[in-house]
Amino acid sequence: MLKNKLIDGIVKEPLGGAHTDLKVMSEELKKVILNNFQELNKLTPQERIDQRIDKFSAMGVVKE
């Protein structure tokens, strides 16, 4: 899914899965969300809209 750009990234989980260490998992999620927010905040609202449209428009395109 990452290779096909259907998802933006993968959040690392603790050994054994997210449910095994909720504290570590919540800290990792917070870090990822804040980093993504900082990157998105550098863009204008129109740039964010355009990127989102481009991303979803590219999904499921059939090439003959």
ABEGO torsion letter per residue (X at the ends): XAAAGABABBBBBBBGEAAABAAAAAAAAAAAAAAAAAAAAABBAAAAAAAAAAAAAABGBBBX
